Amino acid sequence: MKRLILLICESFLDKSFDFRVRLFNVLAMGGTVISLAMALVGITINTGSGNIVANFISAILSYALLCYSKRTGRYQLCYMVTIIAIFLVLFPVMFFTAGGYHSGMPSFFVFAVAFTILMLEGKRAIAMSVLEILLYLAICLIAFRHPELVKAWATEQDLLIDVIVGFVSVSAVLGTMLYLHFKLYNEQQKKLDEQNHILERASRAKTEFLSNTSHEMRTPLTVISVNIQTVAEILEDMGEAVRDGEAAELLQNAQQEIMRLARMVGGTLTLAAMSENMDKQAVKFSMLLRSSAEMFSLHLQKQGNLLKANIEEGLNVFGNADLLAQVVANLLQNAAVYTEQGEIILRAEKTGHEILVTVTDTGTGIAAELLPHVFERGVSTGGTGFGLYLCKTVVESHGGRIWIESTPGSGTTMSFALPTYEGQFGGEDA
């Protein structure tokens, strides 16, 4: 007996099978056993040839579908045959030949609807289950209106036996079905938790690698930059001829590349910090924007550019102040790259439930073919390719949006919008 049970489990309930396949096999085996049991009960208590034949047909069909699906793998076809042939045809016949709603058949109606919902998918499952419910309601009303169509049980004892057999059989099959369902769910949840733990460790290792690498790169870059500046000053002291020579030009180019690498390192550190942790709280955005403008004002003046700030009072957002300050700094720095002896305007105002920030310059603008790609990582016209990508990443992580408008020769306007903070997140003021 034990070997037989193991053989059945290996053949029809193997863990490698899809959940619906295992469930169908359980229901098909259960249907076979239940139908045979009901047929034998019918013979014992003499329910009539119609009911006995219907039960035998149901048992044979259930077993045939079990074997056919196992051999061919055409489970969807078997699901539909089961629903149409057994639930929509045989069950109504058995209903009228075995006591109507004064019998165990209502239990089998519940079984049929549960099977349909679990086996089919989407709209098909809903449509077929609704059809079954309507059919079963209809035959119950017909039996109520025309009791002469129903073959009633001869004695109360026969009715009790039928109800008990139907209730116990359906309960056993549905209970097994739910047990398998929750067992599979728990197994999948355990696997998902393990995979999430592995992914979390991998993400943490990647972040640590980026942070460590970036920190290690910063020190030699700083030393090289200082040394180049020192050499440039020495060359400048040695005279005009040397200062304007090839060596000075090479040093200037080297310094530009060093600063470019330094900005890339800074961008990598910021992205690494974002992936690891990003604490948010209420930020006094007007104050942050003014501080950024004041900090860059002198730097832009040295480049011959004038910075104007028009910032509305009382602007507040919910986010990470350091990352938002990095966005503003990147946009101002980007504007300075394309502007010489011009004007850069920083504006911020509340529009509805958003705060709109724009950085407008009077620089050279951006070529039309490059414009759709400026927020992609690595896309640049001479910068690092990190700046605008970083801005987009930070803004979108704060629930905002960012865009650009530019005309070659007429300047560029960078804009981003953030949800205004009105106490909806329960954060504390920065």
N, C-alpha and C positions, 0 to 999 in steps of 0.2 A: 504493500500500500504506500509505504514511504517512497519507494522508488518510482511508483506511478505519479505521485504528487510532484516529485523532483523533475520527472520527465515533462509533465504538463507545464511546470514553471519555466523550464528551459526552452520549451517550444513556443509558448505563447506569452510569457511574462518577463522575458529577458530584459535587463536594464538597457541594453543597446537599442531596443525598440523605442519609437516615438511614444510620447505619453498617450496620444489618442489611439494609437495602435494597441497598446497594452489595455487601455480602457475598453476598447471595442471587443478585444478577446475575452476580457472578464465578463462583459455584458452578453456576448454571444454564448459563452459557456453557461452563464447564469440563465439566459433565456432557454437554452436547450434543457437544462435540468428542471427549471420551473415548469416548462410546458409538458415535459414528460410526467412530472409529479402531478400536475393538474389533470392530465389524461388518465393517469392511474386512479386518482381520486374520483374522477368522473365515472370510471368503470366500477369502482367500489360502491359508489352511492347512486349509480344509474342516473347520470345527468342527461343522458340522451346521446344518440349517435352523432348529432350535429356538433355538440360541444366537444366530444371526445375526438372526432376527426379533426376539428379545427386546432385542438391542442397538439395532436400528433403532427399535423402539417407545420405548425409553428416550430415544434422541436426539430423536425427534419430540415426546415429552411434555415433555422439558426445554426445548426451544425454544418450544413452545406456552405453557408456564408463564411463560417469560421475556417473551414478547410480551404475554400476557394481563395479567400483573402490571404491566407498563409502561403499558398502556392504561387499566386500571381502578384501579390502586393497592391492590388487595385482596391484599396480600402475605401476611397471616396465613393466608388460605385457600390460597394457593399453597404456603406452607411445609408445611401439613398434607397437601395433595395429593401433594407431592413425597415426603414421608415414607411415606405409606400406599401410594401407587401404585408408586413406584420402589423404595424401600428395603425395604418389607415384602412386596411381591408380586413385582416383577420381579427383584430381586437373588436371592431364593431359587431362582427358575426358572433364572436364568443360572448360579447355583452348580452345579446338577445337570447342566446342559447343557454346562458348560465346565470339566470336570476336578475339581470339588469343591474340597476344601482343597488338592489338588495343582494349584493354578492361581493366577492373580492376584486371585481374588475376595476373599480375606481383606483385601487392601489396600482394596478398595471398602467392606468392612464398617467399617473404621476411618473412612473418609471419611463414611459414613452417620451414625455415632454423633457425630462431630465437628460435622457439619452440624446435626444435631438439637439438640445442646446450645447451639450458637451462635444458632440461629434462633428457638427457642422460649424461653419465660420461665418461671421458677419451677417449680412442681410438675409442670406439663405437660411441660417439658423433661426433668425427671428421669424421669417415668413413661414417656415415649416412648423415651428412650434405653435405659432398663432393658429395655423390651419388645424393642427391637432386639437388644440383647446376648443376651437369653434365646433369641430366635428363631434367631440365628446360631449359638449354641452347640448348639441343638437340631438344626439341619440338619447341623451337622458330626458330631454323634453318630449321626444317621440314616445319613449317608454312610459312617461307619465301620462301623456294624452291617450295612448293606445296600449294599455297594459296587456291586451290579448296577444300582442306580438312577442311578449317576453315569456320564456319558459321558466316559471318560478320553481324554487326548490320544494321538494315534497314535504320535508319536515324542517323544523327549526334547527335540528341537529346538523342536517346536511348544509344549511346556510352557514351555521357557525364554523363548520369544518372548512368550507370554501373561503370564508373571510380570513380565518386563521392562516390557512395555507398561502393565500395571496399576500397577506400582510407580512408574514415571516419571510417568504421568498423574496419579495421586493425589498424589504428592509435589509436582508442579508446582502443582496446584490448592490444596492445603493450604498450600504455601509462599507463594503469592500471597495467600491469605486471611490468614495471619499477618503478612505484610508490610503489608497494608492496615490490619490491626488495630493494629499497633504504630505505624504512621504516624499514624493517627487519634489514638491515645492520646498520642503526643508533641505533636501539634498542640493537643489539648485541654489538656494539661498546660502548654504554653506560654501559652495564653490564660488559664488559671487563675492562673498566676504573675503575668501582667500585671495581671489584675483585682485580685489580692491586693495588688499593689504600689500600685495606684491607691487601693484602699480604705484601705490603711495610711497613705498620704499624706493622704487626706481625714480620717481619724480623728485623725492628728497635728495637722492644721490646726484641726480642731474643738477639740481639747484646748487648743492654744495660745491660740485665741480665748477660750475660757472662762476660762483662767488669767489672761490679760492683762486681760480685762474685769473679772473679780472683783478683781484687784489694784488696778486703776484706781478701782473703786468704793469700796474700803476707805478710801482717804485722805480723800475728801470726807465720807464718813459719819462718820469719826472726828472731823473738824473740826467738823461740825455738832453731833455729840453733845456735845463739850466746850463749845461755845458755848452750847448749851441749858442744860447744867448750870450754867454760869457765870451766865447770866441768871436761872435759878431761884434761885441763891444770893443774887444782888443783890435780887431781889424779896422773898426771905425777910428780908433785912436791913432792907428798907424798912418792914416792919411787918406786923402780923397781918392787917389788912384787905386789903392787897394780896396777901399770901400765899394767902389763902383765896379770892381772886377768880377771875374767868373766865380771866385771863391765865395764872395758875399752872396751872390745869386744862388749858389748851390746850398749854402747854409740856410737861406731864407726858405727855399723849397723843402729842405729837410725839416725845418721848424714847422712848416704847414702840415707836413705829413705826420709829424709827431703829435700835433694838436688834434689832427683827424683821428689818429689811433686812440688818443686819450678820450675823445668824445665817444668813440665806439665802445671803449671799456666802460665808460660811465653808463651808456645805454644798456650794455649787457648786465651790469650790476642792477640797474633799475628793473629790468625784465625779470631777473632772477629773484629779486625781492618781491615783485608782484606775484610770481608763481608760488612762492613760499608762504607769504602772509601779507595781508593788506588790511590793516586796521582802519576803520572809518569812524568818523565822528562829525558833529556839526562844525563847519568851518566858516569863519567870517571872511567871506570871499572878497569883499570890497577891500579889506585890509591886506589880504594876500596879494591882490593885484597891484595895489599901490606900492607895496614893498618891492615887488618884482620890478615895477616901472622905475622906482628910485634907484634900485641896484644896477639896472642896465643903462640908465640915463647917461651917466658919465662915460661909460664904455662906448656908447653910440656916438656921443659928442666927439670923442677922440677919433672916430672914423669919419667925422664930418656930417653925421646924421642928427636930425633933431627928433626927439621923442616927445609926443604929446599924449597925455592920458586923460580920458574923459570917462570916469568911473562913477556909476550911480551909488548912492549911499545905501547901506543896510542890506547888501546882497549876501545871502547865506546859502551854502550848499552842504550836502552830507557826503563826506568822502575823506580821502587821505590828503592832508595838506601838502606833504612833501611831494607827492606825485603830481598834484595839480600845479604846484609851483614849477615843477620840471616841465610840464606842458607849456606854461606861459613863457618860461625861459627859452625853450626850444623854438617857439614861434617867433619870439623877438630876435633870437640869434639867427634864425633862418631868414627873416626879413632883412637883417643887416648884411647878410652875405650877398644879396642881390641889389642892394641899395648903396649908392655913393652920392654924397652931398645932397641927400634927399630928406624926406620926412617919413616918419613911422608913427602911426596913430593906434593907440590901444583904447578900445571902447568896451564898456560893459554895461548892460541894462537888463531890467527884468521885462520879459514879454510873456504875459499870461502866467503859466506855471513853470516857465523856463528862464534861465539866465543866459543871455546871448553875449558872447565875447567875440570881438573881431580885432584882428591885427592887420592894418592896411599899410602898405608901403608904396613908394613912388619909384620903385626900382625897375629892373629890366624885364620883369615878368617871367613867365614860364612857357616854354613851347607847347603848342596845342597837342602834339602827339604824346608828350610826356605827362600832361595834366591828369589823365585818367589813372595813372599808375603811381602818383607821388606818395600815396600812403602804403604802397607795397614795400615789404622788407627788402633792403638792398638797392632800391631804385634811388638814384641821385644824379645830380648834375655837377657834382664836385664835392658834395658833403660825404657823410658817412653812410647814408642810406638807412640810418637808425632813427633819426630825429622825428620825422613825421609818422613813421610806423609806430614809434613809441607813443606819440601823442594820440593817435587813433586808438591804440590798445588801452591807454589809461582812460580816455574820455568814454569809450564804450563800456569799460568795466564800471564806470560810475553811472550808467544808464543814459548816457548822452550820445550826441552825434557830432561829427566834424566834417567840414567840406571846404573846398577851395574854389576861388574865382580868380582868373588871371588873364591878362592880355599882354602879349609880348610888346615891350616898349612902354607900357602904360601902368605897370605895377601889379601887385597881387594883394588879394584880401583872403586871409585865412579866418575861418569862423568855426566856433564850436558852441554847442548849447548843452547846458546841464539842468537837471530838474532842480527847482528851487527848494530849499529846505524850509519847511513850515512846521517842524516838530513832529512829523509823521513817523520818524524812525526811533524816537525816544533817545536820541544821542545827546551827549553833553557838549556844551560850547567848547570850542578849541581855545 
